[in-house]
Amino acid sequence: MSQQQQNTDQQLAQLRDRIDQIDADIARLISQRAECALQVAEVKKANGEDALYYRPEREAQVLRRAMERNGGPLTDEEMARLFREIMSACLALEEPIKVAYLGPEGTFTQQAALKHFGNSAKSRPLAAIDEVFREVEAGAVNYGVVPVENSTEGVINHTLDNFLTSNLQICGEVELRIHHHLMISDITRPEAITRIYSHAQSLAQCRKWLDSHYPNVERVAVASNAEAAKRVKGEWNAAAIAGDMAADLYGLKVLAEKIEDRPDNSTRFLIIGSQAVPPSGDDKTSLMVSMRNEPGALHDLLEPFRRHSIDLTRVETRPSQSGNWTYVFFIDFAGHRDTPSIAEALREVADCASDIKVLGSYPRGVL
Ligand SMILES: C=C(O[C@@H]1C=C(C(=O)O)C=C[C@H]1O)C(=O)O
């Protein structure tokens, strides 16, 4: 063995020893952290707070702090993701959290649920957005995850419409970069593709790419991307557009990567539950308001926000479902409902609205 080789081996052996020591320290500290979480559970139980093991505002603060104190070389996001998993495991010791999401398995909504709650949550796919609302309302699960808007395709009306009749609260939000891939099964002949399956939203998000690469191929809208991936399993002339999770789950081969028309394509998801979330220090509030149908109504509605310098992040209009040509506004803004100036603005809006419902104040998405 050359001298140089011996030096290299020695250096590597030393570094690996050091890593082993650090791992032992990390493991010991994680166990200590888990012990603390168990004690927190005891204290909560003693106070009868047993329904509130999961604290969205506290988790957001822990993740933000992990990012703030990070000095590299890992990115802030990587550091926060690691803490996300540690917290998820600690919380599962207190009580494994049950989460329903818009399925089936392999959808972006599942990915969003895992991103928000970590891998120790028990997640369950449901077939429709309404079912997710119903399961949370019935108490069969603690939380639900549903998509609410996409940066390319706009709002998901079905989710907003559910709030018209539901009393659930928004407890959190999570944003996901959406990358679509064209995928095929092992029996698909790439040159013989005549049909491409995907969810209508995904087909729309890849429209230009499809127009230039597969102009004459039939585009078939199915219930979900995961359903599309499942279908191509047995078809030699079909491909699917879906995400990484679906490709893994159904063992498909990716033929073309990241085919979404806009590179910043992302979807925002809501966490729905029944608890009101205290302030985390960086929060958003969602509001549903219906107005009398007369001139100046929208102006009157928005005026208090301007006067109190509240930053509106979104305004959507939906038919109210309770009479023709009456509308409901969905408004998102920065800040928490417990902040005095916001509470005052909400009172002023209530004075001119025919109906107002605060859908929730919740931590701004961290990851
Ligand atoms: C430990 C707590 O309970 C849960 C676990 C957390 C954690 O592991 O850091 C944070 C918030 C809660 O979801 C707590 O309330 O502080």
The ligand as an SDF file (V2000), in Angstrom:
LIG
                    3D

 16 16  0  0  0  0  0  0  0  0999 V2000
  -43.9650   18.7970   23.1220 C   0  0  0  0  0  0  0  0  0  0  0  0
  -45.1350   19.3530   22.7850 C   0  0  0  0  0  0  0  0  0  0  0  0
  -46.1240   18.6830   22.0480 O   0  0  0  0  0  0  0  0  0  0  0  0
  -46.0130   18.4450   20.6620 C   0  0  0  0  0  0  0  0  0  0  0  0
  -44.6300   18.1130   20.2740 C   0  0  0  0  0  0  0  0  0  0  0  0
  -43.7290   19.1030   19.9570 C   0  0  0  0  0  0  0  0  0  0  0  0
  -42.2540   18.8330   19.8640 C   0  0  0  0  0  0  0  0  0  0  0  0
  -41.8520   17.6810   19.8140 O   0  0  0  0  0  0  0  0  0  0  0  0
  -41.4880   19.8060   19.8960 O   0  0  0  0  0  0  0  0  0  0  0  0
  -44.2130   20.4000   19.7200 C   0  0  0  0  0  0  0  0  0  0  0  0
  -45.5380   20.7020   19.7800 C   0  0  0  0  0  0  0  0  0  0  0  0
  -46.5600   19.6550   19.9460 C   0  0  0  0  0  0  0  0  0  0  0  0
  -47.0660   19.3090   18.6990 O   0  0  0  0  0  0  0  0  0  0  0  0
  -45.4620   20.7350   23.2230 C   0  0  0  0  0  0  0  0  0  0  0  0
  -46.6400   21.0890   23.2670 O   0  0  0  0  0  0  0  0  0  0  0  0
  -44.5270   21.4980   23.5240 O   0  0  0  0  0  0  0  0  0  0  0  0
  1  2  2  0
  2  3  1  0
  2 14  1  0
  3  4  1  0
  4  5  1  0
  4 12  1  0
  5  6  2  0
  6  7  1  0
  6 10  1  0
  7  8  2  0
  7  9  1  0
 10 11  2  0
 11 12  1  0
 12 13  1  0
 14 15  2  0
 14 16  1  0
M  END
$$$$
